[in-house]
Amino acid sequence: VYMYKSPLVLSLALILSGCQLTASDSASTDVASNNVEQQLDGASPSDINDALMINAQYQQLTDIDEPPPVFDDVWERIRYQLSIDVPQNRPVVAERNYYARHQAYLDRISKRAEPYLYFIVEEVEKRQMPIEIALLPIVESAFDPFGYSHRSASGIWQFMPQTGERFDLKQNWWYDGRRDIVQSTRAALDYLSYLHKTLEGDWLNAIAAYNSGEGRLLRAIKKNRKKHLPTDFWSLDLPKETTSYVPKLLALSDLVKRSDEFGVKWQPIINAQVVEAVNVGSQIDLALAADMADISLTELYRLNPGFNRWATDPNGPHFLLLPSDKVESFSERLAKTEQKDRLRWQQYVVARGDSLSVIAKKFSTSTNAIKTLNKLSSNTIRVGQQLLVPLSDGEINSQHLPK
């Protein structure tokens, strides 16, 4: 019977035996290595150090990892890393069969996910989280950044307002961080990491808690422990929505892993960075930004769905996601544009009864935008005073929202 002996053991055996082996007694190597523990007591520090050096050199030769495979398609990259076991039980099979029957739906998901999925996969990998997490926006929103639930959840990760605030997602008249791809992804992964730690390292329970809240999961676990029952996801008494939530994710994982077997196709998404964040430094009219980037306003909103209005928030964030191949020319044009010219504006003469809030409402803008444009330190204005007032189309026009 072949028995494996580590290089360290063999090295120690050779050194401790004084390297006196010959061709005739080489068979004694096994004996020496088996007795190495007894010989350690008589080994000098230099002997042990020499053996450790030999072992380290061996490890460098044998433990060199093969370079990771290179993928052209993000779905292939995900498939390679799937690690959560998928039980072939009724809930998972039912959800898998449903998705497999709706190829057109999977096609829409790929189209919506195209600008975002590479970035999300990168962020999940950086945190060494299960790659299945990158599929969660399919369950949450079908990758629709403008998705809005009847419970007021919003964005591809479907954050509720209060949960968004808890994870530092800014929400105001100008901007909703729950829809911002970069910020909402950061917040979602923060939340899932917290849930994973809170729920004792159980990823299925953490994913279930993302849907129903950690309080509900903790109560269900406590209830089962009192009854001396298992506390894994499949054993917990959870709301109907949550009991189907995790199987949906596992079903999607199974379809990505075994797409050929189930006759589904995931439309290829290039495995490369296709968008970049650009710091514009101040408030900017989004129509102007789209023109400077040489893209349609629809495409700009698709990449930057966090903005509620015709311009970015005057108080930030001042970042725009733009196609990587447009960043250089955009930056050159931006550098040549004075700050006062980054908004469309008109002159307005203050009339009796006016206040900044009255003027802002009249022009579908905000008092802060008027103050910023006119460099006002307070809300005080006087009759006859000339102001620059941002022009706008009010809220985002539905024709500019991606279908």
KATA-V202090 format. One record per run of one state. SS is the DSSP state (alpha for helix, beta for strand, coil for the rest). FROM is the first residue (numbers start at 1). TO is the last residue. If there is no record, write none. Layout:
BEGIN
((SS;FROM;TO) (SS;FROM;TO))
END
This chain:
BEGIN
((coil;1;6) (alpha;7;16) (coil;17;25) (alpha;26;34) (coil;35;35) (alpha;36;42) (coil;43;44) (alpha;45;62) (coil;63;72) (beta;73;73) (alpha;74;81) (coil;82;89) (alpha;90;100) (coil;101;102) (alpha;103;113) (coil;114;116) (alpha;117;126) (coil;127;130) (alpha;131;141) (coil;142;147) (beta;148;148) (coil;149;153) (beta;154;154) (coil;155;158) (beta;159;159) (coil;160;160) (alpha;161;166) (coil;167;170) (beta;171;171) (coil;172;174) (beta;175;176) (coil;177;180) (alpha;181;198) (coil;199;202) (alpha;203;212) (coil;213;213) (alpha;214;226) (coil;227;232) (alpha;233;235) (coil;236;239) (alpha;240;257) (coil;258;258) (alpha;259;262) (coil;263;269) (beta;270;270) (coil;271;274) (beta;275;279) (coil;280;284) (beta;285;285) (alpha;286;293) (coil;294;296) (alpha;297;303) (coil;304;306) (beta;307;307) (coil;308;308) (beta;309;309) (coil;310;310) (beta;311;311) (coil;312;318) (beta;319;323) (alpha;324;335) (coil;336;338) (alpha;339;342) (coil;343;344) (beta;345;349) (coil;350;355) (alpha;356;362) (coil;363;366) (alpha;367;374) (coil;375;385) (beta;386;390) (coil;391;394) (beta;395;395) (coil;396;397) (alpha;398;400) (coil;401;403))
END
